[in-house]
Amino acid sequence: MQTELQATQSVSTSTSSPSDDLDRRDRAWYIDKLVAMLVFVGGISAIIFIIGIFVFITREGFGFILTRFDVVEFFTSTAWRPTSDQRPTYGALALIAGTASVTGLAMLVSVPFSIGAAIYISEFSSGRVGEVLKVLVELLAAIPSVVWGFIGLTIMNPLIIDTFHVPIGLCVLNSGLILGLMAAPIMTTIAEDALKAVPDTYREAAEALGATRWQVTTRAVLPAAKQGLVAAVLLGVGRGFGETMAVLMASGHAVNLPTSVFDSVRALTATIAAELGETAVGSEHYQALFTLGILLFAVTFSINLAADLMVRGVRKTS
C-alpha cells in the first residue's frame, strides 16, 4: 500500500512539473527576456549600421568606379574639376595631401599634450587633482566642431596673420592646431587607461630597485603600455582624418598641394560636405564624391580597427 502511494505521488509530481514551470514564468521572467533581447539588439546594431553605411556609399559610388574611375588620375593628379564643361577631371591627390597634412600637424600638436596629460594624471597627480584634470580635458570633447571652426575662423585666423605676417590665416597651421585640440580628449582617455592597465607590481619592483618616480614611469610603465599608447594615437588619427566642419572652416578650402604650414588646403571630408548638396543625384560628380567617401571610410575603418585590436590586446595582457 505504501509503495503504491509513493508511485502515485511520483506520477502526480512528474505530470505537474510542466504547469509548475509555466507558473514560474511570471512578469519578472518576461521582463528579463525582453531586456536580454534589447541588449542583444543594441549590441549588434553598431555592426548593422556599419554594414549599412558601407553598402550605401558603395552602391552610390560603384557606378563611377566601373565606368569613369581612373586609378592613375585619381591618385596622382591634383586637378579636381568635376564641373568642367570640356573635360571633367577627378584628381584627388591634392585632397588626400590636404587631409594628410592637416591630420599630421594635428598629431604633432596633440600627441605630446595627450601623452603628457595622461602620464601626469595617471602617475603623478593625487586622486582629486587627477579627476579634476581628467574632467577638464574631456570637456574639450563636449565643444561642437562648428564652434571649433568659428574659433579658427575668427580668433586663429587674425592671430596667425598678425604673428607670422602672412596674407591669410586659414591654412594648414590653423586647422592643424584646431584639430589637435579636438583629438586630444580621446587620446588622453585611451592613453590613461593604457597606463593604469600596467600592473602595480611593475612599479613596486622598480621602486624596490631604487628608481625615482620619473624613472619608474619612463623605464617600467611606458614600455609596458606602449601598445595602448599606440592605439590612442591611432584613434586620434582616425578622429582627425574624419573631421569635417572645423577643417572646412579653418583650412581655407583651396585645392593645392601644400608646401608649408601657411598654405590653404582642402580635405576629403570638406570636399564632400561642400559639394554634395550642389550636385544632381546620380550624376558623375555625385558618384565621384561617394567614391571619395569610400576611400575615407576604408582609411578610417582600418585605422580604428587597428586601434581597437591593440586596445583589446592591452586588456587581455592586463
N, C-alpha and C positions, 0 to 999 in steps of 0.2 A: 504493500500500500504506500509506503513511504517512497519507494523507488518510482512508482507511477506518479506521485505528486511532484517529485523533483523533475521528472521528464516533462510533465505538463507545464511547470514553471519555466523550464528552459525553452520550450517551444513558444510559449507566450512572450518570453523576452526576445527571442530571435525575430518573431513576427512583428513586434512593436518597435524594433530599432529604427526602421525607416521613418516612421512617424515621429519618433523622438528626434532624429536628425533634422526632419523638416521643421519641428517645433523650435529647434535651436537657431534656425535662420530668421532671426528677428531683425529689427530695424538696424541695430548696430552691425550685423553681418552684411546687410546690403549696402550700408554706408561705407564699410571697409572695402567692399568690392568696387564700389563707384570711385572712391578715392584712388585705389590702386590703378583703375583704368585711366583716370585723369592723369595720374603721374606718368603712366606709360605713354600716353598720347603726348604729353608735354616733353617727354624725353626724346621721342622720335621726331617731334615737329621740326627741330633745328635741321635734322638731316633732310627731311622732306622739303623744307624751304630752300636749302642749298641746292638740292637737285632741281627744284622747280625754277630757281633763278638761272641755273646753268642751262636748262632746257630752253627757257625763254630767250635768253640772249643768243644762244646758239641758233635757234630757229630763225631769229630776226636777221642775223648776220651771215647765215650759211649761204644764202643766195649770192652775196658779194664774194665770198670765199671761192665758190665754184665757178663763177663767171668772170669777175673783174680783178680778183686779187692777184697781185704780182709780188712775190716774196722779195725780190731784189729791190723793187721800187719802195715797197712798204718799209723795209728795214734799213735802207741805205740812202734814200732821198729825203731832203729837207723840205721839199715842195709840197705843202699841204694846201692844195687849191681845189677843193671838191665842188665849188660852184662856178668854175671857169666854163665859159660857153664854148671855147675852141677845144680844149683838151683838159678835162679834169684830171688832177693828179692827187695821189693819196700816199704821199711820203710821210711816214710817222717818225722818222729819225729825230727830228727836232723836238717833237712832243715827248719821245722817250728820254732824250737827253735832258729836256727841261724837268721832267719828273725826277730823274735820277739825280740831277744837280741839287734840286731843292731838298729832296729826301736826304742826300748825302750831307749837305750842310746842316740840316736839322739834326742828324745823328751826331755830328761833331759838337753841336751845342748841347744836346740833351743827354748823351751817354755819360760824360763826366759828371754832369749835375745829378743825374738819376742814380748812378752807381755810388757817388759820394754821399748823396742823401740817404740811400739805403744802408750804406755802411755805418753812417752816424746813428741813424735810428735804431739799427739792429744791434750794434756792438758798443757804442759809446754813450748814448743818451740814457737817462733814467727812464723809468716806466712812464711817468706822467708827461715828461717833456717829449719823449718819443711819440706818444699817442697824439699829442697836440700837433707836432710837426707832420705826422702822417696825415692827419685830417687837413691841415693847411695845404699839403702837396696835392691831396686828392681833390680839394676844392677847385683846382685848376681844370680838372676834367668836367666840372659842372658848368663851365663857361661855354656857351654855344659857339660853334665855329664861325657863325656870321659875326659875332661880337669880336672874335679874334681878327676877322677880316677887317672890321672897322678900325680896330687898333692899328693894324698895319697900314691902313689907308690914311688915317687922319693923324696918327702920332708918329709911327715909324717912318713914314714917307718924308715929311719935312725934316725929321731928325737926321735921316741919312743924307738928305740934300745939304743941310747946313754943316754937318760934320765932315763929310768927305768931298764936298763941293762937286757933286755930280748933277747932271741935268734932271734926273728923275730918280726917285727913291723906291719905286715899285719894281723890284728886281729880285734876284736870287737871294741876296743877303736879307732883304725884308721878309720874304716868305719863308726862308730857312729858319730865321730866328723865331718867327711866329709858330711855325710847325714844330720846332724843337720844344717850345714850351707846351704845346698841345700833346706831344708824345711823352713828355716827362712823367706824368702821373702813372700811366700803366707800366712804364719801365721801372719806376721806383717801387711800385707794389710787387711786381713779379721778382725783382732783384732782392727785395727784403724777405720775401717768402723763401727764396733760394738760400739766403744766408741763415735764416732761422731753421731751415731744414738740416743744417750741418749738426751732427750730434755734439752735445756738450763735452763728450769725452775727448774730442779733438782739442777743444780749448783748455780743458783741465790738464791734458798731457803736455801741451805747450807751456802752460803756466808752471807746471811742475819742473820743467827744464830751465826755468828762469826767464822765459820770454816776457817782454813787455806786452801791453795790450795791443799796441800797433803791430808788433811782430807776430802776435797770435793771429791778428786779422789778416796780415799780408802773407804769412807763410803757412798758416794752417786752414783758416776759414775760406779765404778767397780761392785757393786751389781746389778745395773740396766742393765749392759752389760754382765752379766755372761753367758747368753745363747749364745750370739755371740762369746764370748771368747772360750767357749767350742767347738763351731763349728769350730773356727780357729784351735784349737788343733787337732780336728778330721780330718780336711783337711790336716794338717801336717802329721798325722799318715798315712793317705791314700797315700800321696806323698812319704813318706819314705818306706811304705810297697811295693809299686810298682816299686821302683827304681832298675835298673838292672846294668848298666855298671860300675858306680862308686863303687857299692858294690862288683861286681865281681873282680875288680882290687885291692880293698883295704882290703878285708876281709880275704884273704888267701885261700879261696875256699877249705876248708877241712871239710869233713863230720864228725862232732863230736858234742856232747852236750857241750856247753861252761860252764865252771866253774869259769872263771874270764874274765875280760875285755881284757886280753892278749892272749886269745885262738883264734885260727883261726877257722872260721865257713864258712858255705856255705848257701846261701839264696835260697829261692824258685825261684826267678827270675833269679838269676845267674846260677842255675842248668839248667833251660830251655834254656837259652842263650848259655851255654857252650856245651850242649849235643844234642840239636835238630838238628844241622847241620851234626852230625856224625851218625845219626840213619837212618835205612831204613824206608821209608814211609809205614805206615800201620803195622809196626811191633809192638810187645808188648811193647817194650821200647818207641817207638814213641807215642803210645796211653797213656802210663803211664805219659809221660811228658805233654800231653794235659790234663790229669786228674789233675796234679799239676796246670795247667793253669785254670781249672775250679774252683779249690779251691781258687786260688789267685784272680780270677775275682769275686767270690762270696764275699770274705772278703773286697776287695777294693770297690766294688759296695755298699755293706752295709754301710761301713764307710762314703763314700762320700754322700750317700743318707741321712744318719742321719745328717751329717753336713749341707747339703742343706736344709733339713726341719727346722733345727734350725735357719739358716740364714733367711729363709722366715718368721719364727716366729718373729725374731727381726725386720724385715722390716715392718711387719704388726702392731706390737706394737708401732713402731715409727711413 
